[in-house]
Amino acid sequence: MSRISTVATLGAAQTLAWASSFYLPAILAAPMAREMGVPTASVFAVFSLALLVSALVGPYAGRAIDRWGGRPVLMITSLIFAAGLCMLGLATGMTGLVAAWLVLGVGMGAGLYDGAFAALVRLYGRDSRNVITGITLIAGFASTVGWPLSTLFDAQFGWRGACFAWAALHLLLGLPLNAWLPRALLAPAPQASTQASGVAQGVETSQAADTRSTTAKLAFVFATAGFVSTAMASHFPALLQACGATLALAVGAGALIGPAQVLGRLLEFGFLRRSNPLISARLATLMHPLGAGVLALAGAPVAAAFALLHGLGNGVLTISKGTLPLVFFGPQSYGARQGLIMLPARIAQALAPWLFGLCLDRWGARALWLSAGLGLAAFGVLMWLPRSSGGAEEPIS
């Protein structure tokens, strides 16, 4: 299979996976809560629990992909997503709701971007940057596709029928797409000279210490990025209204974030593809703080500019989550390391709606300085990293 075919296949499967899991509560949480007689906030709390489960599953899924390749693992996630969605459609109370989202959390931990990136690195090694970008370009439309489809399914069949429809799509479309992926070669033998093998053998060398330090720094950067991204996804209209925007202006500006994310990924693919991914990541972490500064100076009339800058940065940072671990550590044990690096980010994503909501209630528009400060902190940590490491040459392509 050609790389273009792999990108198209996995991109379509990822669009389905994101649309039917991460983006599902935005449309179906309210009707679920009404029928079960529970607060809508309870449904989102269970969703946050699923995100925590996905964080714990990530490292194990990464190790499985390192060993067997992405194809079998992603095929299993299609079955897990289908099972979780069927359980969700059959749930009659909080116990069933929690059980269903725990299963979906396992699917998200192994079957979203982190699993897809690890699968691509197992196939293409250091030459994975462009295919990672291609996947994010396609799956960047998951909410654009998923929200209208969930709304349509809900209107036609009810929220339970919507869950069953998404489950059927995983079996009829997602499973064959993941099964069509190329088979990975047998896992490469560990190389004693790499940083990864030094860590695995427990050798206390300066190189191993540098690896741990770089891992911690990347984990911090992606945790702050995950927190800001999820906080904005949950509270963007309310934040703009606190800054003086009308509801119509806030919603209209928020609609620009998705296209801006895709534009950011196109810029990464076009103008920045030959540069070191670290440069792209540094620029991306500045976009949200820059937008926040513009909004603070000019107020609600520049809400659209804030949305565009935030979306541009968030779109590029999604790619950076896949490429920076590769450029610093190389493809050896990529899946396991990726799972560990992204574990704090998943936890931050789970907590972001609640924590940023508290800040917004207490501070109003000044809550924006929290997200802007986190973006600047991530930029500072990235500036602290060297442009190259022993794991991979630069730039990767």
DRENDO-1510 file (C-alpha; in Angstrom, 1 decimal, always signed):
<recs>
REC; n; res; u; v; w
REC; 1; MET; +0.0; +0.0; +0.0 .
REC; 2; SER; +1.3; +3.5; -0.9 .
REC; 3; ARG; +1.7; +6.2; +1.7 .
REC; 4; ILE; -1.1; +8.1; +0.2 .
REC; 5; SER; -3.4; +5.1; +0.6 .
REC; 6; THR; -2.3; +4.6; +4.2 .
REC; 7; VAL; -3.0; +8.3; +5.0 .
REC; 8; ALA; -6.4; +8.1; +3.4 .
REC; 9; THR; -7.3; +4.8; +5.1 .
REC; 10; LEU; -6.1; +5.7; +8.6 .
REC; 11; GLY; -7.3; +9.3; +8.3 .
REC; 12; ALA; -10.9; +8.1; +7.6 .
REC; 13; ALA; -10.7; +5.6; +10.5 .
REC; 14; GLN; -9.4; +8.3; +12.8 .
REC; 15; THR; -12.2; +10.6; +11.7 .
REC; 16; LEU; -14.8; +8.0; +12.7 .
REC; 17; ALA; -13.0; +7.2; +16.0 .
REC; 18; TRP; -12.9; +10.9; +17.1 .
REC; 19; ALA; -16.4; +11.7; +15.9 .
REC; 20; SER; -17.9; +8.7; +17.8 .
REC; 21; SER; -16.1; +9.2; +21.1 .
REC; 22; PHE; -14.3; +12.5; +22.0 .
REC; 23; TYR; -16.9; +14.6; +20.1 .
REC; 24; LEU; -20.0; +12.5; +21.1 .
REC; 25; PRO; -21.0; +14.2; +24.4 .
REC; 26; ALA; -21.2; +17.7; +22.9 .
REC; 27; ILE; -24.4; +16.5; +21.1 .
REC; 28; LEU; -25.7; +13.5; +23.1 .
REC; 29; ALA; -25.0; +14.5; +26.7 .
REC; 30; ALA; -28.1; +16.6; +27.1 .
REC; 31; PRO; -30.6; +14.0; +25.7 .
REC; 32; MET; -28.9; +11.3; +27.7 .
REC; 33; ALA; -29.2; +13.3; +30.9 .
REC; 34; ARG; -32.8; +14.2; +30.3 .
REC; 35; GLU; -33.9; +10.6; +29.8 .
REC; 36; MET; -31.9; +9.2; +32.7 .
REC; 37; GLY; -32.9; +12.0; +35.0 .
REC; 38; VAL; -29.4; +13.1; +35.9 .
REC; 39; PRO; -27.7; +16.5; +35.5 .
REC; 40; THR; -25.9; +17.0; +32.2 .
REC; 41; ALA; -22.8; +17.8; +34.2 .
REC; 42; SER; -22.9; +14.2; +35.5 .
REC; 43; VAL; -22.6; +12.9; +31.9 .
REC; 44; PHE; -19.6; +15.1; +31.3 .
REC; 45; ALA; -18.0; +14.0; +34.6 .
REC; 46; VAL; -18.3; +10.4; +33.4 .
REC; 47; PHE; -16.7; +11.5; +30.1 .
REC; 48; SER; -13.8; +13.0; +32.1 .
REC; 49; LEU; -13.4; +9.6; +33.9 .
REC; 50; ALA; -13.1; +8.0; +30.4 .
REC; 51; LEU; -10.3; +10.4; +29.5 .
REC; 52; LEU; -8.5; +9.4; +32.7 .
REC; 53; VAL; -8.9; +5.8; +31.7 .
REC; 54; SER; -7.5; +6.6; +28.3 .
REC; 55; ALA; -4.4; +8.1; +29.9 .
REC; 56; LEU; -3.7; +4.9; +31.8 .
REC; 57; VAL; -4.3; +2.7; +28.8 .
REC; 58; GLY; -2.0; +4.8; +26.5 .
REC; 59; PRO; +1.4; +3.4; +27.5 .
REC; 60; TYR; +0.2; -0.2; +27.3 .
REC; 61; ALA; -1.3; +0.3; +23.9 .
REC; 62; GLY; +1.9; +1.9; +22.8 .
REC; 63; ARG; +3.9; -1.1; +23.9 .
REC; 64; ALA; +1.5; -3.4; +22.0 .
REC; 65; ILE; +2.0; -1.3; +18.8 .
REC; 66; ASP; +5.8; -1.4; +19.3 .
REC; 67; ARG; +5.6; -5.2; +19.4 .
REC; 68; TRP; +2.9; -6.1; +16.9 .
REC; 69; GLY; +2.3; -3.0; +14.8 .
REC; 70; GLY; -0.7; -0.7; +14.6 .
REC; 71; ARG; -2.9; -2.9; +12.4 .
REC; 72; PRO; -4.0; -5.5; +15.0 .
REC; 73; VAL; -4.2; -3.0; +17.8 .
REC; 74; LEU; -6.4; -0.5; +15.9 .
REC; 75; MET; -8.6; -3.4; +14.6 .
REC; 76; ILE; -9.2; -4.3; +18.2 .
REC; 77; THR; -10.1; -0.7; +19.1 .
REC; 78; SER; -12.8; -0.7; +16.4 .
REC; 79; LEU; -14.4; -3.6; +18.3 .
REC; 80; ILE; -13.9; -1.9; +21.6 .
REC; 81; PHE; -15.5; +1.3; +20.3 .
REC; 82; ALA; -18.5; -0.7; +18.9 .
REC; 83; ALA; -18.9; -2.5; +22.2 .
REC; 84; GLY; -18.7; +0.6; +24.3 .
REC; 85; LEU; -21.3; +2.4; +22.1 .
REC; 86; CYS; -23.7; -0.5; +22.2 .
REC; 87; MET; -23.3; -0.5; +26.0 .
REC; 88; LEU; -24.0; +3.3; +26.0 .
REC; 89; GLY; -27.1; +2.8; +23.9 .
REC; 90; LEU; -28.4; +0.1; +26.3 .
REC; 91; ALA; -27.6; +2.1; +29.5 .
REC; 92; THR; -30.5; +2.9; +31.8 .
REC; 93; GLY; -28.8; +4.7; +34.6 .
REC; 94; MET; -25.5; +5.9; +36.0 .
REC; 95; THR; -24.1; +2.5; +36.5 .
REC; 96; GLY; -24.5; +1.5; +32.8 .
REC; 97; LEU; -23.3; +5.0; +31.8 .
REC; 98; VAL; -20.1; +4.7; +33.7 .
REC; 99; ALA; -19.5; +1.1; +32.5 .
REC; 100; ALA; -20.0; +2.2; +28.9 .
REC; 101; TRP; -17.7; +5.2; +29.1 .
REC; 102; LEU; -15.0; +3.1; +30.8 .
REC; 103; VAL; -15.0; +0.8; +27.8 .
REC; 104; LEU; -14.9; +3.8; +25.5 .
REC; 105; GLY; -12.0; +5.2; +27.5 .
REC; 106; VAL; -10.0; +2.1; +26.7 .
REC; 107; GLY; -10.8; +2.6; +23.0 .
REC; 108; MET; -9.7; +6.2; +23.2 .
REC; 109; GLY; -6.5; +5.3; +24.9 .
REC; 110; ALA; -5.5; +3.0; +22.1 .
REC; 111; GLY; -7.4; +4.1; +19.1 .
REC; 112; LEU; -7.0; +7.9; +18.7 .
REC; 113; TYR; -4.1; +10.0; +17.6 .
REC; 114; ASP; -1.5; +8.5; +19.9 .
REC; 115; GLY; -2.2; +5.0; +18.6 .
REC; 116; ALA; -2.3; +6.2; +15.0 .
REC; 117; PHE; +1.0; +8.0; +15.3 .
REC; 118; ALA; +2.7; +5.0; +16.9 .
REC; 119; ALA; +1.3; +2.8; +14.0 .
REC; 120; LEU; +2.8; +5.2; +11.4 .
REC; 121; VAL; +6.2; +5.3; +13.1 .
REC; 122; ARG; +6.2; +1.4; +13.2 .
REC; 123; LEU; +5.6; +1.5; +9.4 .
REC; 124; TYR; +7.8; +4.4; +8.3 .
REC; 125; GLY; +10.3; +5.2; +11.1 .
REC; 126; ARG; +11.9; +8.6; +10.9 .
REC; 127; ASP; +10.1; +9.3; +7.7 .
REC; 128; SER; +6.8; +9.6; +9.4 .
REC; 129; ARG; +6.4; +13.4; +9.7 .
REC; 130; ASN; +4.4; +14.0; +6.5 .
REC; 131; VAL; +2.1; +11.0; +7.0 .
REC; 132; ILE; +1.4; +12.1; +10.6 .
REC; 133; THR; +0.5; +15.5; +9.2 .
REC; 134; GLY; -1.7; +13.9; +6.5 .
REC; 135; ILE; -3.7; +12.0; +9.2 .
REC; 136; THR; -4.3; +15.1; +11.2 .
REC; 137; LEU; -5.4; +17.0; +8.1 .
REC; 138; ILE; -8.2; +14.4; +7.4 .
REC; 139; ALA; -9.2; +13.7; +11.0 .
REC; 140; GLY; -9.2; +17.5; +11.7 .
REC; 141; PHE; -12.7; +17.4; +10.2 .
REC; 142; ALA; -14.0; +14.9; +12.8 .
REC; 143; SER; -16.2; +17.4; +14.6 .
REC; 144; THR; -17.3; +18.9; +11.3 .
REC; 145; VAL; -18.5; +15.5; +10.3 .
REC; 146; GLY; -19.4; +14.0; +13.7 .
REC; 147; TRP; -21.5; +16.8; +15.2 .
REC; 148; PRO; -24.0; +17.0; +12.2 .
REC; 149; LEU; -24.2; +13.2; +12.0 .
REC; 150; SER; -24.8; +12.8; +15.7 .
REC; 151; THR; -27.5; +15.5; +15.5 .
REC; 152; LEU; -29.1; +13.7; +12.5 .
REC; 153; PHE; -29.0; +10.3; +14.2 .
REC; 154; ASP; -30.5; +11.8; +17.3 .
REC; 155; ALA; -33.3; +13.4; +15.4 .
REC; 156; GLN; -34.1; +10.3; +13.4 .
REC; 157; PHE; -33.5; +7.5; +16.0 .
REC; 158; GLY; -33.0; +9.1; +19.4 .
REC; 159; TRP; -29.7; +9.3; +21.3 .
REC; 160; ARG; -29.7; +5.5; +21.8 .
REC; 161; GLY; -30.2; +4.9; +18.1 .
REC; 162; ALA; -27.3; +7.3; +17.5 .
REC; 163; CYS; -25.0; +5.2; +19.7 .
REC; 164; PHE; -26.0; +2.1; +17.8 .
REC; 165; ALA; -25.5; +3.8; +14.4 .
REC; 166; TRP; -22.0; +4.8; +15.4 .
REC; 167; ALA; -21.3; +1.3; +16.7 .
REC; 168; ALA; -22.5; -0.1; +13.3 .
REC; 169; LEU; -20.2; +2.3; +11.5 .
REC; 170; HIS; -17.2; +1.0; +13.5 .
REC; 171; LEU; -18.0; -2.6; +12.5 .
REC; 172; LEU; -18.9; -1.8; +8.8 .
REC; 173; LEU; -16.4; +0.9; +8.1 .
REC; 174; GLY; -13.8; +1.4; +10.9 .
REC; 175; LEU; -12.8; -2.3; +11.2 .
REC; 176; PRO; -12.3; -2.8; +7.5 .
REC; 177; LEU; -10.3; +0.4; +7.2 .
REC; 178; ASN; -8.0; -0.5; +10.1 .
REC; 179; ALA; -7.7; -4.1; +8.7 .
REC; 180; TRP; -6.6; -2.6; +5.3 .
REC; 181; LEU; -3.5; -1.0; +6.9 .
REC; 182; PRO; -0.1; -2.5; +6.0 .
REC; 183; ARG; +1.3; -5.1; +8.2 .
REC; 184; ALA; +4.3; -3.9; +10.2 .
REC; 185; LEU; +7.6; -5.8; +10.1 .
REC; 186; LEU; +8.7; -7.6; +13.1 .
REC; 187; ALA; +9.8; -5.3; +15.9 .
REC; 188; PRO; +13.4; -4.3; +15.4 .
REC; 189; ALA; +16.0; -5.6; +17.8 .
REC; 190; PRO; +17.0; -3.2; +20.6 .
REC; 191; GLN; +20.1; -1.2; +19.7 .
REC; 192; ALA; +22.5; -1.0; +22.6 .
REC; 193; SER; +23.8; +2.4; +21.5 .
REC; 194; THR; +20.4; +4.2; +21.6 .
REC; 195; GLN; +19.1; +6.3; +24.5 .
REC; 196; ALA; +16.0; +3.9; +24.7 .
REC; 197; SER; +18.2; +0.9; +25.3 .
REC; 198; GLY; +20.2; +2.7; +27.9 .
REC; 199; VAL; +17.0; +3.4; +29.8 .
REC; 200; ALA; +15.7; -0.1; +29.3 .
REC; 201; GLN; +18.9; -1.6; +30.8 .
REC; 202; GLY; +18.8; +0.8; +33.7 .
REC; 203; VAL; +22.2; +2.2; +33.0 .
REC; 204; GLU; +22.7; +5.4; +34.9 .
REC; 205; THR; +24.5; +7.5; +32.3 .
REC; 206; SER; +24.3; +11.1; +31.4 .
REC; 207; GLN; +22.6; +10.1; +28.2 .
REC; 208; ALA; +19.9; +8.3; +30.1 .
REC; 209; ALA; +19.5; +11.4; +32.4 .
REC; 210; ASP; +19.1; +13.6; +29.3 .
REC; 211; THR; +16.4; +11.3; +28.0 .
REC; 212; ARG; +14.5; +11.5; +31.2 .
REC; 213; SER; +14.8; +15.2; +31.3 .
REC; 214; THR; +13.6; +15.6; +27.7 .
REC; 215; THR; +10.7; +13.2; +28.3 .
REC; 216; ALA; +9.6; +15.3; +31.3 .
REC; 217; LYS; +9.8; +18.5; +29.3 .
REC; 218; LEU; +7.8; +17.2; +26.4 .
REC; 219; ALA; +5.3; +15.8; +28.8 .
REC; 220; PHE; +4.9; +19.2; +30.4 .
REC; 221; VAL; +4.5; +21.0; +27.0 .
REC; 222; PHE; +1.9; +18.6; +25.8 .
REC; 223; ALA; +0.0; +18.7; +29.1 .
REC; 224; THR; -0.2; +22.5; +28.9 .
REC; 225; ALA; -1.3; +22.3; +25.3 .
REC; 226; GLY; -3.9; +19.7; +26.1 .
REC; 227; PHE; -5.3; +21.7; +29.0 .
REC; 228; VAL; -5.5; +24.9; +26.9 .
REC; 229; SER; -7.1; +23.1; +24.0 .
REC; 230; THR; -9.7; +21.3; +26.0 .
REC; 231; ALA; -10.5; +24.4; +28.1 .
REC; 232; MET; -11.1; +26.5; +25.0 .
REC; 233; ALA; -13.2; +23.7; +23.4 .
REC; 234; SER; -15.4; +23.7; +26.5 .
REC; 235; HIS; -15.6; +27.4; +27.4 .
REC; 236; PHE; -14.6; +29.4; +24.3 .
REC; 237; PRO; -18.0; +31.1; +23.8 .
REC; 238; ALA; -18.4; +31.9; +27.5 .
REC; 239; LEU; -14.8; +33.3; +27.7 .
REC; 240; LEU; -15.5; +35.6; +24.8 .
REC; 241; GLN; -18.8; +36.7; +26.4 .
REC; 242; ALA; -16.8; +37.5; +29.5 .
REC; 243; CYS; -14.6; +39.7; +27.4 .
REC; 244; GLY; -17.6; +41.6; +26.1 .
REC; 245; ALA; -18.6; +39.7; +23.0 .
REC; 246; THR; -22.3; +39.0; +22.2 .
REC; 247; LEU; -23.4; +35.3; +22.0 .
REC; 248; ALA; -23.7; +35.5; +18.2 .
REC; 249; LEU; -20.1; +36.9; +17.9 .
REC; 250; ALA; -18.7; +34.4; +20.3 .
REC; 251; VAL; -20.3; +31.4; +18.5 .
REC; 252; GLY; -19.3; +32.8; +15.1 .
REC; 253; ALA; -15.7; +33.3; +16.2 .
REC; 254; GLY; -15.6; +29.8; +17.7 .
REC; 255; ALA; -16.7; +28.4; +14.4 .
REC; 256; LEU; -13.3; +29.6; +13.0 .
REC; 257; ILE; -11.2; +27.4; +15.2 .
REC; 258; GLY; -11.7; +24.2; +13.2 .
REC; 259; PRO; -10.8; +25.7; +9.8 .
REC; 260; ALA; -7.8; +27.5; +11.5 .
REC; 261; GLN; -6.5; +24.2; +12.8 .
REC; 262; VAL; -6.6; +22.7; +9.4 .
REC; 263; LEU; -4.9; +25.8; +8.0 .
REC; 264; GLY; -2.2; +25.4; +10.6 .
REC; 265; ARG; -1.6; +21.8; +9.5 .
REC; 266; LEU; -1.5; +22.9; +5.9 .
REC; 267; LEU; +1.2; +25.5; +6.7 .
REC; 268; GLU; +3.1; +22.8; +8.6 .
REC; 269; PHE; +2.9; +20.5; +5.6 .
REC; 270; GLY; +3.8; +23.2; +3.1 .
REC; 271; PHE; +6.1; +25.9; +4.5 .
REC; 272; LEU; +7.5; +24.2; +7.6 .
REC; 273; ARG; +7.9; +20.6; +6.4 .
REC; 274; ARG; +11.7; +21.0; +5.8 .
REC; 275; SER; +12.3; +22.7; +9.2 .
REC; 276; ASN; +13.0; +21.0; +12.5 .
REC; 277; PRO; +9.6; +20.1; +14.2 .
REC; 278; LEU; +10.9; +21.9; +17.3 .
REC; 279; ILE; +10.7; +25.2; +15.4 .
REC; 280; SER; +7.1; +24.6; +14.4 .
REC; 281; ALA; +6.2; +23.7; +18.0 .
REC; 282; ARG; +7.8; +26.8; +19.4 .
REC; 283; LEU; +5.9; +29.0; +17.0 .
REC; 284; ALA; +2.6; +27.1; +17.8 .
REC; 285; THR; +2.9; +27.6; +21.5 .
REC; 286; LEU; +3.1; +31.4; +21.0 .
REC; 287; MET; -0.2; +31.6; +19.0 .
REC; 288; HIS; -2.6; +31.4; +21.9 .
REC; 289; PRO; -0.8; +33.9; +24.1 .
REC; 290; LEU; -0.5; +36.2; +21.1 .
REC; 291; GLY; -4.2; +36.0; +20.5 .
REC; 292; ALA; -4.9; +36.5; +24.2 .
REC; 293; GLY; -2.8; +39.7; +24.1 .
REC; 294; VAL; -4.6; +41.0; +21.0 .
REC; 295; LEU; -8.0; +40.3; +22.7 .
REC; 296; ALA; -6.9; +42.0; +25.9 .
REC; 297; LEU; -5.8; +45.1; +24.0 .
REC; 298; ALA; -8.6; +45.5; +21.5 .
REC; 299; GLY; -11.5; +43.6; +23.2 .
REC; 300; ALA; -14.4; +41.8; +21.6 .
REC; 301; PRO; -14.1; +43.3; +18.1 .
REC; 302; VAL; -11.0; +41.1; +17.5 .
REC; 303; ALA; -12.6; +37.9; +18.8 .
REC; 304; ALA; -12.2; +36.3; +15.4 .
REC; 305; ALA; -8.5; +37.1; +15.3 .
REC; 306; PHE; -8.1; +35.4; +18.7 .
REC; 307; ALA; -10.0; +32.3; +17.4 .
REC; 308; LEU; -7.8; +32.1; +14.3 .
REC; 309; LEU; -4.5; +32.4; +16.2 .
REC; 310; HIS; -5.6; +29.8; +18.8 .
REC; 311; GLY; -6.7; +27.5; +16.1 .
REC; 312; LEU; -3.5; +27.8; +14.1 .
REC; 313; GLY; -1.4; +27.0; +17.1 .
REC; 314; ASN; -3.6; +24.1; +18.2 .
REC; 315; GLY; -3.5; +22.6; +14.8 .
REC; 316; VAL; +0.3; +22.5; +14.6 .
REC; 317; LEU; +0.7; +21.3; +18.2 .
REC; 318; THR; -1.4; +18.2; +17.3 .
REC; 319; ILE; +1.3; +17.3; +14.8 .
REC; 320; SER; +4.0; +18.1; +17.2 .
REC; 321; LYS; +2.7; +15.5; +19.6 .
REC; 322; GLY; +3.6; +12.9; +17.0 .
REC; 323; THR; +6.8; +14.4; +15.6 .
REC; 324; LEU; +8.7; +15.8; +18.6 .
REC; 325; PRO; +9.1; +12.4; +20.4 .
REC; 326; LEU; +10.3; +11.0; +17.1 .
REC; 327; VAL; +12.9; +13.7; +16.5 .
REC; 328; PHE; +14.3; +13.4; +20.0 .
REC; 329; PHE; +14.2; +9.7; +20.6 .
REC; 330; GLY; +13.9; +8.1; +17.2 .
REC; 331; PRO; +11.5; +5.2; +16.3 .
REC; 332; GLN; +12.8; +2.7; +18.8 .
REC; 333; SER; +10.1; +2.0; +21.5 .
REC; 334; TYR; +8.2; +5.0; +20.1 .
REC; 335; GLY; +4.7; +3.7; +21.1 .
REC; 336; ALA; +5.6; +3.1; +24.8 .
REC; 337; ARG; +7.4; +6.4; +25.1 .
REC; 338; GLN; +4.6; +8.3; +23.4 .
REC; 339; GLY; +2.1; +6.7; +25.8 .
REC; 340; LEU; +4.1; +7.9; +28.8 .
REC; 341; ILE; +4.7; +11.4; +27.4 .
REC; 342; MET; +1.0; +11.8; +26.7 .
REC; 343; LEU; -0.3; +10.5; +30.0 .
REC; 344; PRO; -0.1; +13.9; +31.8 .
REC; 345; ALA; -1.7; +15.5; +28.8 .
REC; 346; ARG; -4.7; +13.1; +29.0 .
REC; 347; ILE; -5.1; +13.9; +32.7 .
REC; 348; ALA; -4.9; +17.6; +32.0 .
REC; 349; GLN; -7.6; +17.3; +29.3 .
REC; 350; ALA; -9.9; +15.4; +31.7 .
REC; 351; LEU; -9.5; +18.2; +34.4 .
REC; 352; ALA; -9.5; +21.2; +32.1 .
REC; 353; PRO; -13.3; +21.7; +31.6 .
REC; 354; TRP; -13.8; +21.7; +35.4 .
REC; 355; LEU; -10.8; +23.7; +36.5 .
REC; 356; PHE; -11.0; +26.3; +33.8 .
REC; 357; GLY; -14.7; +26.6; +34.4 .
REC; 358; LEU; -14.0; +27.4; +38.1 .
REC; 359; CYS; -11.4; +30.0; +37.0 .
REC; 360; LEU; -13.9; +31.6; +34.6 .
REC; 361; ASP; -16.6; +31.8; +37.2 .
REC; 362; ARG; -14.2; +33.4; +39.7 .
REC; 363; TRP; -12.1; +35.6; +37.5 .
REC; 364; GLY; -14.2; +36.2; +34.4 .
REC; 365; ALA; -12.1; +37.5; +31.5 .
REC; 366; ARG; -9.0; +37.4; +33.5 .
REC; 367; ALA; -9.1; +33.6; +33.3 .
REC; 368; LEU; -7.6; +34.1; +29.9 .
REC; 369; TRP; -4.3; +34.9; +31.5 .
REC; 370; LEU; -4.1; +31.4; +32.9 .
REC; 371; SER; -4.3; +29.8; +29.5 .
REC; 372; ALA; -1.9; +32.5; +28.0 .
REC; 373; GLY; +0.5; +31.9; +30.9 .
REC; 374; LEU; +0.5; +28.2; +30.2 .
REC; 375; GLY; +1.2; +28.8; +26.6 .
REC; 376; LEU; +4.2; +31.0; +27.4 .
REC; 377; ALA; +5.5; +28.4; +29.9 .
REC; 378; ALA; +5.3; +25.7; +27.2 .
REC; 379; PHE; +7.3; +28.0; +24.9 .
REC; 380; GLY; +9.9; +28.6; +27.5 .
REC; 381; VAL; +10.4; +24.8; +28.0 .
REC; 382; LEU; +10.7; +24.3; +24.3 .
REC; 383; MET; +13.3; +27.0; +24.1 .
REC; 384; TRP; +15.2; +25.1; +26.8 .
REC; 385; LEU; +15.4; +22.0; +24.6 .
REC; 386; PRO; +18.2; +21.6; +22.1 .
REC; 387; ARG; +17.3; +21.5; +18.4 .
REC; 388; SER; +18.6; +17.9; +18.0 .
REC; 389; SER; +19.1; +14.9; +20.1 .
REC; 390; GLY; +20.7; +11.5; +19.8 .
REC; 391; GLY; +17.5; +9.8; +18.8 .
REC; 392; ALA; +17.1; +11.2; +15.3 .
REC; 393; GLU; +18.7; +13.4; +12.8 .
REC; 394; GLU; +17.2; +16.8; +11.9 .
REC; 395; PRO; +15.1; +17.6; +10.1 .
REC; 396; ILE; +12.9; +14.6; +9.6 .
REC; 397; SER; +10.7; +14.4; +6.6 .
</recs>
